[in-house]
């Protein structure tokens, strides 16, 4: 076995990283279980705590929150019919009806087992897939990175839930905010309007915290619901592995694979994966009529897939520096704060850190499984904390997080500004993920394009001559054009049928 793999595994079992892994997983479950909080917000709020600690300890804390956050969404999905995270939307279809039948413990137990299996097997797949993708990425030049980044953004835009136009506008919002300040290549100031504070550009911390956390807090302030989860008796959470797999082995395998491979596609995430897996399970079931009535297979399909997305989303993030979803976009920022640049060279220059990351995902799933089974009653009690006590505490953490990185009061004002931007975007139903990925990918897009043009004396021909870059550009054009073409064909069909 590669000695760096062994060192990576051993590193997370040092007392401090392992303690942070457990703390992160525990906190993530609570964040995921609170509707509207999400795993992404949990990572954003805890990110300032990682500034002064080593990278391995940081990634253990953040991946613990990520894993626990996705799994925690099951709690409110089953008990309130409110998905704690977007990744738990399809979980409500069967978990809530099962809970209403008097079996909330069984609904939670099935979801916990499914989350564990999906996360565990996808983390094993991550170990084998990511190094191979990194080897391919080593052959990429500036134009290839530019084309892949453009393709990633186009996928996010096309898969925007309600409107491709709004997805495109949200992407441009992220790209625009990333261009404020001095250019990295020639240090030319842009959109600074004479303000010295703007010459350094917008830091990723106030941008992320404002867009996600502050905007959600503003929304929650107007909510009448002050208690999130009512007190309900939770019994029979342990269902046993034998009862879990009975009649659903193929469902578990298919849902895990769907979640992992959807995670590989930038910007799609668990919300899409759990709906796709649910539909797949229903279409292949012997009893499709039972789905939506409190059926075990529906819970398994949703929860196995959304946890499998975690490992899948880490593949493009680690190997090419392209976030697989909004949460990994925040993780990219966390690595850059520690001086680590995600991409193929990370596997060469920081191999031990990469294998520590793989190990952290694997053991975070084990920790999540044990905590959810043992402490589910505690989580329910913690979620009954009134928002009047919870929200002020979160605001303080947001302000500290925005200020801590550069010790600038200006960043606190930016935090409030981006909070209002995020709130307006949500009210206007603009998707948040394109704005996040646009901000994170903008430097990668700009710098690689400009460096590529400098090396080619201003010629764009290498972009079209390279097989990978040309293929990515063609796929980008197809992905952007297809919704327009399919929409026109549907209108034409409706017009013909009406005649």
C-alpha positions as CSV (number, residue, x, y, z in Angstrom):
1,X,0.0,0.0,0.0
2,X,1.2,3.5,-0.8
3,X,2.8,5.0,2.4
4,X,1.0,8.3,1.7
5,X,-2.3,6.5,2.0
6,X,-1.3,5.1,5.4
7,X,-0.1,8.5,6.6
8,X,-3.4,10.1,5.4
9,X,-5.5,7.6,7.4
10,X,-3.3,7.9,10.5
11,X,-3.4,11.7,10.4
12,X,-7.1,11.9,11.0
13,X,-6.8,9.6,14.0
14,X,-4.6,12.1,15.9
15,X,-6.7,13.3,18.8
16,X,-7.4,16.9,17.5
17,X,-8.5,16.1,13.9
18,X,-10.6,13.1,15.1
19,X,-12.3,15.2,17.8
20,X,-13.1,17.9,15.1
21,X,-14.5,15.2,12.8
22,X,-16.9,14.1,15.5
23,X,-17.8,17.7,16.5
24,X,-18.3,18.6,12.8
25,X,-20.6,15.6,12.2
26,X,-22.6,16.3,15.3
27,X,-23.0,20.0,14.4
28,X,-23.8,19.1,10.8
29,X,-26.7,16.9,11.7
30,X,-28.3,19.7,13.7
31,X,-27.7,22.2,10.9
32,X,-29.1,19.8,8.3
33,X,-32.2,19.0,10.5
34,X,-33.1,22.7,10.8
35,X,-35.1,23.7,7.7
36,X,-33.4,26.4,5.8
37,X,-30.0,26.1,7.6
38,X,-28.4,23.5,5.2
39,X,-24.9,21.9,5.3
40,X,-23.5,24.7,3.3
41,X,-24.5,27.3,5.9
42,X,-23.0,25.1,8.6
43,X,-19.7,25.0,6.8
44,X,-19.7,28.7,6.1
45,X,-20.4,29.5,9.8
46,X,-17.6,27.1,11.1
47,X,-15.1,28.1,8.4
48,X,-13.6,31.0,10.5
49,X,-12.7,28.6,13.2
50,X,-10.3,26.8,10.8
51,X,-8.1,29.8,10.0
52,X,-5.5,29.1,12.7
53,X,-5.5,25.3,12.6
54,X,-3.8,22.8,10.2
55,X,-5.4,21.8,6.9
56,X,-6.1,18.2,7.9
57,X,-7.9,19.3,11.1
58,X,-9.8,21.8,9.0
59,X,-11.0,19.4,6.4
60,X,-12.0,16.9,9.1
61,X,-14.3,19.5,10.7
62,X,-15.8,20.7,7.4
63,X,-16.3,17.3,5.9
64,X,-17.9,16.2,9.1
65,X,-20.4,19.1,8.8
66,X,-21.0,18.3,5.1
67,X,-21.8,14.6,5.8
68,X,-23.8,15.3,8.9
69,X,-25.7,18.1,7.3
70,X,-26.9,16.1,4.3
71,X,-27.9,13.2,6.6
72,X,-29.6,15.5,9.1
73,X,-32.1,16.7,6.6
74,X,-33.9,13.4,7.1
75,X,-35.1,14.5,10.5
76,X,-37.4,17.4,9.6
77,X,-38.3,15.7,6.3
78,X,-39.7,12.7,8.2
79,X,-41.3,14.6,11.1
80,X,-42.4,17.9,9.6
81,X,-42.6,17.2,5.8
82,X,-40.0,20.0,5.5
83,X,-36.7,19.0,4.0
84,X,-33.9,20.2,6.2
85,X,-31.7,20.4,3.1
86,X,-32.6,20.6,-0.6
87,X,-31.2,17.1,-0.8
88,X,-34.0,15.7,1.3
89,X,-36.9,16.8,-0.9
90,X,-37.8,13.3,-2.1
91,X,-37.4,11.9,1.4
92,X,-40.6,13.7,2.4
93,X,-42.6,11.7,-0.1
94,X,-42.5,8.5,2.0
95,X,-40.8,9.3,5.3
96,X,-43.5,11.7,6.4
97,X,-46.4,9.4,5.5
98,X,-44.7,6.6,7.4
99,X,-44.2,8.9,10.4
100,X,-47.9,9.9,10.2
101,X,-48.8,6.2,10.4
102,X,-47.3,6.1,13.8
103,X,-43.8,4.9,12.8
104,X,-41.5,7.9,12.9
105,X,-38.7,5.8,14.4
106,X,-38.9,3.3,11.6
107,X,-38.9,6.1,9.0
108,X,-35.8,7.7,10.6
109,X,-34.1,4.3,11.0
110,X,-34.5,3.4,7.3
111,X,-33.2,6.8,6.3
112,X,-30.2,6.6,8.6
113,X,-29.3,3.1,7.2
114,X,-29.7,4.3,3.6
115,X,-27.6,7.4,4.3
116,X,-24.8,5.3,5.8
117,X,-24.7,2.8,3.0
118,X,-24.8,5.4,0.2
119,X,-22.1,7.5,1.9
120,X,-19.9,4.6,2.8
121,X,-19.8,2.9,-0.7
122,X,-19.4,6.2,-2.5
123,X,-16.5,7.2,-0.3
124,X,-14.8,4.0,-1.4
125,X,-15.5,4.8,-5.0
126,X,-13.9,8.3,-4.4
127,X,-10.6,6.7,-3.4
128,X,-10.4,4.8,-6.8
129,X,-11.9,7.4,-9.1
130,X,-10.3,10.6,-8.0
131,X,-6.6,9.7,-8.6
132,X,-7.5,8.5,-12.2
133,X,-9.3,11.8,-12.9
134,X,-6.3,13.7,-11.5
135,X,-4.0,11.9,-13.9
136,X,-6.1,13.0,-16.9
137,X,-6.3,16.5,-15.5
138,X,-2.5,16.7,-15.5
139,X,-2.6,16.8,-19.3
140,X,-4.8,20.0,-19.2
141,X,-3.4,23.3,-20.3
142,X,-4.8,26.8,-19.8
143,X,-7.3,26.5,-22.6
144,X,-8.6,23.1,-21.4
145,X,-9.2,24.5,-17.9
146,X,-11.0,27.5,-19.4
147,X,-13.2,25.2,-21.5
148,X,-14.0,22.8,-18.6
149,X,-14.9,25.7,-16.3
150,X,-17.2,27.2,-19.0
151,X,-18.9,23.8,-19.4
152,X,-19.4,23.6,-15.6
153,X,-21.1,26.9,-15.5
154,X,-23.3,26.1,-18.5
155,X,-24.5,22.9,-16.8
156,X,-25.4,24.9,-13.7
157,X,-27.3,27.4,-15.7
158,X,-29.3,24.8,-17.7
159,X,-30.3,22.9,-14.6
160,X,-31.5,26.0,-12.8
161,X,-34.8,24.8,-11.3
162,X,-37.3,27.3,-12.6
163,X,-35.8,29.5,-15.2
164,X,-32.7,29.2,-17.4
165,X,-32.7,32.9,-17.8
166,X,-32.5,33.5,-14.1
167,X,-29.8,30.9,-13.8
168,X,-27.8,32.8,-16.4
169,X,-28.3,36.1,-14.7
170,X,-27.3,34.6,-11.3
171,X,-24.1,33.3,-12.9
172,X,-23.3,36.7,-14.3
173,X,-23.9,38.2,-10.8
174,X,-21.2,35.9,-9.4
175,X,-18.8,36.5,-12.2
176,X,-19.3,40.3,-11.9
177,X,-18.6,40.4,-8.1
178,X,-15.5,38.3,-8.7
179,X,-14.1,40.9,-11.1
180,X,-14.2,43.8,-8.7
181,X,-10.7,44.8,-7.6
182,X,-7.3,44.6,-9.1
183,X,-6.7,41.9,-11.8
184,X,-4.4,39.1,-10.6
185,X,-2.3,39.1,-13.8
186,X,-1.6,42.9,-14.5
187,X,-3.0,44.4,-11.3
188,X,-5.3,46.8,-13.2
189,X,-8.1,48.1,-10.9
190,X,-11.6,47.3,-12.0
191,X,-15.0,48.6,-10.8
192,X,-13.3,50.3,-7.7
193,X,-14.7,53.8,-8.4
194,X,-11.8,55.3,-6.5
195,X,-12.4,53.4,-3.2
196,X,-9.2,51.9,-1.8
197,X,-11.2,49.2,0.1
198,X,-12.4,47.8,-3.2
199,X,-8.9,47.4,-4.8
200,X,-8.4,44.1,-3.0
201,X,-11.7,42.8,-4.4
202,X,-14.5,41.0,-2.5
203,X,-13.3,38.3,-0.1
204,X,-15.0,34.9,-0.4
205,X,-15.9,34.8,3.3
206,X,-18.4,37.8,3.4
207,X,-19.7,36.8,0.0
208,X,-20.6,33.3,1.0
209,X,-21.8,34.1,4.6
210,X,-23.9,37.0,3.3
211,X,-25.4,35.2,0.4
212,X,-26.3,32.0,2.3
213,X,-26.5,32.8,6.1
214,X,-27.6,36.4,6.4
215,X,-30.1,36.1,3.6
216,X,-31.7,33.1,5.3
217,X,-31.7,34.9,8.7
218,X,-33.5,37.8,7.1
219,X,-36.1,35.4,5.7
220,X,-36.5,33.6,9.1
221,X,-37.0,36.9,10.9
222,X,-40.4,37.2,9.1
223,X,-41.4,33.7,9.8
224,X,-44.2,33.0,12.3
225,X,-43.0,29.5,13.1
226,X,-40.7,29.8,16.2
227,X,-40.4,26.1,17.0
228,X,-39.0,23.9,14.3
229,X,-39.7,20.3,15.5
230,X,-42.5,19.3,17.9
231,X,-42.0,16.7,20.6
232,X,-42.8,13.3,19.2
233,X,-42.1,9.8,20.7
234,X,-39.2,8.2,18.7
235,X,-39.1,4.3,19.0
236,X,-37.8,1.4,16.9
237,X,-35.1,3.3,15.1
238,X,-32.9,0.2,14.8
239,X,-34.3,-1.9,12.0
240,X,-31.2,-4.2,11.4
241,X,-29.2,-4.6,8.2
242,X,-31.1,-7.8,7.2
243,X,-34.4,-6.1,7.3
244,X,-33.0,-3.0,5.5
245,X,-31.6,-4.9,2.5
246,X,-34.6,-7.3,2.2
247,X,-36.1,-6.7,-1.2
248,X,-34.1,-3.5,-1.8
249,X,-30.5,-4.6,-2.6
250,X,-30.7,-3.5,-6.2
251,X,-32.4,-0.2,-5.1
252,X,-29.5,0.6,-2.8
253,X,-26.9,-0.1,-5.4
254,X,-28.6,1.8,-8.2
255,X,-29.4,4.8,-5.9
256,X,-25.8,5.0,-4.7
257,X,-24.4,4.9,-8.2
258,X,-26.9,7.5,-9.4
259,X,-26.0,9.8,-6.5
260,X,-22.2,9.4,-7.1
261,X,-22.3,10.0,-10.8
262,X,-24.7,13.0,-10.5
263,X,-22.2,14.4,-7.9
264,X,-19.5,14.3,-10.6
265,X,-21.5,16.8,-12.7
266,X,-20.7,20.3,-11.5
267,X,-23.6,22.3,-9.9
268,X,-26.3,19.6,-9.9
269,X,-26.1,18.3,-6.4
270,X,-28.2,16.1,-4.1
271,X,-31.5,17.9,-4.8
272,X,-31.5,16.5,-8.3
273,X,-29.9,13.2,-7.3
274,X,-32.6,12.2,-4.8
275,X,-35.5,13.0,-7.1
276,X,-33.8,11.1,-10.0
277,X,-33.1,8.1,-7.8
278,X,-36.7,8.2,-6.4
279,X,-38.1,8.2,-9.9
280,X,-35.7,5.3,-10.9
281,X,-36.7,3.2,-7.9
282,X,-40.4,3.8,-8.6
283,X,-40.1,2.9,-12.3
284,X,-38.3,-0.4,-11.4
285,X,-40.4,-1.4,-8.5
286,X,-42.9,-4.2,-8.5
287,X,-45.3,-2.0,-6.4
288,X,-45.0,1.5,-7.8
289,X,-48.5,2.3,-6.5
290,X,-47.1,2.1,-2.9
291,X,-44.6,5.0,-3.4
292,X,-45.8,8.1,-1.6
293,X,-47.8,6.2,1.0
294,X,-44.9,5.5,3.4
295,X,-43.0,2.9,1.4
296,X,-39.5,1.8,2.5
297,X,-38.0,1.8,-1.0
298,X,-38.8,5.5,-1.5
299,X,-36.9,6.5,1.6
300,X,-33.9,4.3,0.7
301,X,-33.7,5.7,-2.9
302,X,-33.7,9.3,-1.7
303,X,-31.3,9.0,1.2
304,X,-28.8,6.6,-0.4
305,X,-28.4,8.9,-3.4
306,X,-28.1,12.2,-1.6
307,X,-25.3,11.0,0.6
308,X,-23.5,9.4,-2.3
309,X,-23.4,12.8,-4.0
310,X,-20.9,14.0,-1.3
311,X,-18.1,11.8,-2.5
312,X,-19.0,12.4,-6.2
313,X,-18.9,16.2,-5.8
314,X,-15.4,16.0,-4.2
315,X,-14.0,14.4,-7.4
316,X,-14.1,17.5,-9.7
317,X,-13.3,19.7,-6.7
318,X,-10.1,17.9,-5.8
319,X,-8.9,16.9,-9.3
320,X,-9.7,20.1,-11.3
321,X,-10.5,22.7,-8.7
322,X,-14.1,22.8,-10.1
323,X,-16.8,22.6,-7.3
324,X,-19.3,19.9,-7.8
325,X,-22.0,21.8,-5.9
326,X,-22.4,24.9,-3.7
327,X,-21.0,23.2,-0.6
328,X,-17.8,22.1,-2.4
329,X,-17.5,25.7,-3.7
330,X,-17.2,26.8,-0.1
331,X,-14.6,24.0,0.5
332,X,-12.5,25.3,-2.4
333,X,-12.4,28.6,-0.6
334,X,-11.4,26.8,2.6
335,X,-8.5,25.1,0.9
336,X,-7.3,28.3,-0.7
337,X,-7.3,30.1,2.7
338,X,-4.9,27.4,3.8
339,X,-2.7,27.9,0.7
340,X,-3.8,24.7,-1.0
341,X,-4.9,25.0,-4.7
342,X,-7.4,22.2,-5.7
343,X,-6.3,20.6,-8.9
344,X,-4.2,17.7,-10.3
345,X,-1.0,19.1,-8.7
346,X,-2.6,18.7,-5.3
347,X,-2.3,14.9,-5.7
348,X,1.5,15.3,-6.4
349,X,2.4,18.1,-3.9
350,X,0.0,17.2,-1.0
351,X,-0.9,13.6,-1.5
352,X,-1.1,12.9,2.2
353,X,-3.7,15.7,2.6
354,X,-5.7,14.2,-0.3
355,X,-5.8,10.8,1.4
356,X,-6.7,12.4,4.7
357,X,-9.7,13.9,2.9
358,X,-10.7,10.5,1.5
359,X,-10.4,9.0,5.0
360,X,-12.3,11.9,6.6
361,X,-15.3,11.3,4.2
362,X,-15.3,7.5,5.0
363,X,-15.1,7.9,8.8
364,X,-17.5,10.8,8.9
365,X,-20.1,8.5,7.5
366,X,-19.4,6.0,10.3
367,X,-19.6,8.7,12.9
368,X,-22.9,10.0,11.4
369,X,-24.4,6.5,11.5
370,X,-23.6,6.0,15.2
371,X,-24.6,9.5,16.3
372,X,-27.9,9.4,14.4
373,X,-28.8,6.1,15.9
374,X,-27.7,6.8,19.5
375,X,-28.5,10.5,19.8
376,X,-31.6,11.0,17.7
377,X,-33.7,11.9,20.7
378,X,-31.2,14.6,21.6
379,X,-31.3,16.1,18.1
380,X,-35.1,16.3,18.3
381,X,-34.8,18.1,21.6
382,X,-32.1,20.5,20.3
383,X,-34.3,21.4,17.3
384,X,-37.1,22.6,19.7
385,X,-34.9,25.6,20.6
386,X,-36.9,28.8,19.7
387,X,-35.5,30.8,16.8
388,X,-35.5,33.9,19.0
389,X,-32.5,32.4,20.8
390,X,-30.9,30.6,17.8
391,X,-30.8,33.5,15.2
392,X,-28.9,36.1,17.3
393,X,-26.2,33.5,18.0
394,X,-25.9,32.7,14.3
395,X,-25.6,36.5,13.5
396,X,-22.7,36.9,15.9
397,X,-20.9,33.9,14.3
398,X,-21.5,35.4,10.9
399,X,-20.0,38.8,11.9
400,X,-17.0,37.2,13.5
401,X,-16.4,35.0,10.5
402,X,-16.5,37.9,8.1
403,X,-14.2,40.0,10.2
404,X,-11.7,37.4,11.3
405,X,-10.0,36.7,7.9
406,X,-8.6,40.2,7.2
407,X,-9.6,42.1,10.4
408,X,-11.5,44.7,8.3
409,X,-14.7,46.5,9.3
410,X,-15.3,46.9,5.6
411,X,-15.9,43.1,5.3
412,X,-18.8,43.4,7.9
413,X,-20.5,45.9,5.6
414,X,-19.9,43.6,2.7
415,X,-21.5,40.8,4.7
416,X,-24.7,42.9,5.2
417,X,-24.6,44.0,1.5
418,X,-24.4,40.4,0.2
419,X,-27.0,39.3,2.7
420,X,-29.4,41.8,1.1
421,X,-28.4,40.7,-2.4
422,X,-29.0,37.1,-1.4
423,X,-32.4,37.9,0.1
424,X,-33.5,39.8,-3.0
425,X,-32.3,36.9,-5.2
426,X,-34.4,34.5,-3.1
427,X,-37.5,36.7,-3.2
428,X,-37.1,37.0,-7.0
429,X,-36.5,33.2,-7.2
430,X,-33.0,33.5,-8.6
431,X,-31.0,30.3,-8.0
432,X,-28.1,30.7,-5.5
433,X,-25.8,28.0,-6.8
434,X,-24.9,29.7,-10.1
435,X,-24.0,32.9,-8.2
436,X,-21.7,30.9,-5.9
437,X,-20.0,28.9,-8.6
438,X,-19.7,31.9,-10.8
439,X,-17.8,33.8,-8.1
440,X,-15.5,30.8,-7.3
441,X,-14.8,29.9,-11.0
442,X,-14.3,33.4,-12.3
443,X,-10.6,33.6,-11.4
444,X,-10.0,30.1,-12.9
445,X,-11.8,31.2,-16.1
446,X,-10.2,34.6,-16.5
447,X,-6.6,33.6,-15.5
448,X,-6.5,30.5,-17.7
449,X,-7.9,32.3,-20.7
450,X,-5.5,35.3,-20.4
451,X,-2.5,33.1,-19.8
452,X,-3.5,30.9,-22.7
453,X,-3.8,33.9,-25.0
454,X,-0.4,35.2,-23.8
455,X,1.2,31.9,-24.7
456,X,-0.5,31.8,-28.1
457,X,0.3,35.4,-29.0
458,X,-3.4,36.3,-28.8
459,X,-4.7,33.5,-30.9
460,X,-7.9,31.6,-30.0
461,X,-7.0,28.7,-32.4
462,X,-5.5,26.4,-29.7
463,X,-8.9,26.5,-28.0
464,X,-10.4,25.0,-31.1
465,X,-7.5,22.7,-32.0
466,X,-7.3,20.9,-28.6
467,X,-9.6,17.8,-28.5
468,X,-10.6,18.3,-24.8
469,X,-11.2,22.1,-25.1
470,X,-13.1,21.7,-28.4
471,X,-15.3,18.9,-27.0
472,X,-16.1,21.0,-23.9
473,X,-17.1,24.0,-26.0
474,X,-19.3,21.8,-28.2
475,X,-21.0,20.3,-25.1
476,X,-21.4,23.9,-23.7
477,X,-23.1,25.0,-26.8
478,X,-25.4,21.9,-26.8
479,X,-26.3,22.3,-23.1
480,X,-27.3,25.9,-23.6
481,X,-29.1,25.4,-26.9
482,X,-31.0,22.2,-26.0
483,X,-33.6,23.8,-23.6
484,X,-34.4,26.4,-26.2
485,X,-34.7,23.8,-29.0
486,X,-36.7,21.4,-26.9
487,X,-39.0,24.2,-25.8
488,X,-39.6,25.2,-29.4
489,X,-40.3,21.6,-30.4
490,X,-42.9,21.3,-27.6
491,X,-44.7,24.5,-28.6
492,X,-44.7,23.3,-32.2
493,X,-46.2,20.0,-31.2
494,X,-48.9,21.7,-29.1
495,X,-49.7,23.9,-32.0
496,X,-50.0,21.0,-34.4
497,X,-52.1,18.9,-31.9
498,X,-54.5,21.9,-31.4
499,X,-55.0,22.1,-35.2
